[in-house]
Amino acid sequence: MHNFSTEDSSAYNHNILTSVINATPDIIFYKDYLTENGAYFGCNNAFTKFVGTSRNEIIGRNDIELFGEEIGIFFRTKDKEVLVQNITVINEEWVTYPDGTKALLHTSKTPLQNDDGTVIGLVGVSHDITKLYENTKHIEEQKQALEDQKELYELVFKNTASSVLLIDLEDNKFRDFNDQALAIL
């Protein structure tokens, strides 16, 4: 165990926490609402990529200053839900990165409290769920295509004038047959 002074220990813990926060690919940010302007007072590297500017350019600025009026007001409206109700609010939102990449973010905003329980701001974590959304959409499309094929199969299979038998060649068992085949069996 290291023998740190309180000041050294505090700096070490701060460095570890900063490293942990920056190591995650999730967007992490925290805002000051003690003065009610919602200025950012911290964020991780993923958030700086999202905003497209340095941490120094982000700290002390609010949503409207960083994202413009329309998006800034949307973000601040969600913030007010968190602060007024003192609850965690979760939502999904499509965003566009500065390079034009679109992403679906699952965002959780939680009240940030000081030692006496006073809400002083909020902390937000956004997880990119774009791939999950795309995969789910692809699965639903494939499921619909299979349903469409099944309907076509049943329409042709049941309504053909010919006898149709489906036999599994591995175990020589009937798997399906239509009414015409049943009449000759």
Secondary structure, DSSP 8 states (H G I E B T S, - for coil): -----HHHHHHHHHHHHHHHHHHSSSEEEEEE-SSSS-EEEEE-HHHHHHHTS-HHHHTT--HHHHH-HHHHHHHHHHHHHHHHHTS-EEEEEEEE-TTS-EEEEEEEEEEEE-TTS-EEEEEEEEEE-HHHHHHHHHHHHHHHHHHHHHHHHHHHHHH-SS--EEEETTTTEEEEE-HHHHHH-
